[in-house]
Amino acid sequence: MSSLETPERTRVFPVIGLEVHAQLQTRSKMFCPCPVTVGDEANAATCPICLAFPGTLPVLNREAVTLAMRLALATGSEIHRDSRFSRKNYFYPDLPKGYQITQYDRPIATGGGIEIDTPGGSRTIRLTRIHLEEDAGKSLHDTPFADVPSTVSLVDWNRAGVPLCEIVSEPEVRTAEEAASYLTELRRLLRFIGVSDADMEKGNLRCDANVSVRLSEDEPFGTRVEIKNLNSIRFVAKAIEHEIERQAESLRRGERIVLETRLWDEKSSRTVPMRGKEEAQDYRYFPEPDLGALRIDDAWMSEAAATMPELPRARRARLLAAGVPASDAETLTSARELADYFEQTAALASTRLAANWVTGEVLRWMKERRISAEDALSFPVSPARLAGLLRMLEAGEISAASGKEVLAAMIDSPAEAAALVTEKGLGRISDAGELDRVASEIVASSPGQVALYRSGKTATFGWFVGQVMKRTGGRADPSSVREAITRALETDNG
Ligand SMILES: [Zn+2]
């Protein structure tokens, strides 16, 4: 090896486990009647229970349990008929009780998995557990108030006691891309089954990643580093990518990896140390004395199963079988509401055209207005009206260009497609006489192009087609146009 060559880099094998916190879509908090959704006013949604006044007792939110059961069913996890709550003790100002009620040694569900797509095909990342717990409040270190000195931190307990479920994966994720794929699938699933809005920007879905590396796949797992509070799928992928490289560099230098918790710093694009990693004993877990066992009977099980919608992967497979192209099926099943909008349209028009127009024009309009796929059913043109337009396109009564113009008009008007086509004069020119007249005029006024065509440059024919299309505003049927040009060239005597 010459001195100019860099030494061969040691290959490392990453091991990644993901812990995801999803806020459950309930109206009230986990153990008290305080509302989950409040305005901006700090500490408005608090009561003696979530503020841990002495003498108060928690009452378990039944809906939170049903939602966690629905997620467990959707991931093929085993729901335990008897699970328990524990206290996880730690001191932090955003935690009014001084402990968090969570499930520790007896979670509501174990096992199951999330199927992800990888370059090598689909693969299931198994789940260790799904458990219920309450959220902590929020500390505000940069206070927005002019009369509060910058040395003072404020606390907002509106979020304290909001129901969460934690989804813990087995350490089976191997790359940053797989982690992103896992989170994308999990987020879609949570939304599809109405368990969580899984909005990462609002902090309603948060991910911690445990990352370790080893020098061969046969070695035991290396020391893991936890990266906390990743709030976008892109950051998760970037943080894991960076952390793998950081640990690999350490190993190459012969250093030991330190068990710790790190944070992703987007500004410097690297993970930075946060604190030493706590172990379970640091939390002095013990059974929550104020709550009995969580027992789930057959009736409750049936109730959770009865409200389960078709799962996204099953729905995607069904769309593929109906002839929807793969990339469209992926887009259309990104949200249940979008898939509903598409299927209601496709029930009344061609599947292929419906897929094409919903993923094209409809989504483009929504994206421009920052409307999410979950709000697809609020698109101003109902599936029935869109289907009316698509049927005219399919029958060749209007061109695709005219179709876009009609759709734009339909967004601002309650009128049906047919009425707007008539009103705007966008119907196809099927009158052969009119096309002949236009074709003859163009042929007569373009001697140069005619000469080229006659000298054997048959590609010039396309130029004539383009001219007629332009003159007729794209409303003429292409095959009728070709026939008209052929007739015009035959009768033209130069
Ligand atoms: Zn409360």
Residues whose N, C-alpha, C, O or C-beta is under 5 A from the ligand:
A	BS01	ZN	C32 P33 C34 A45 T46 C47 I49 C50
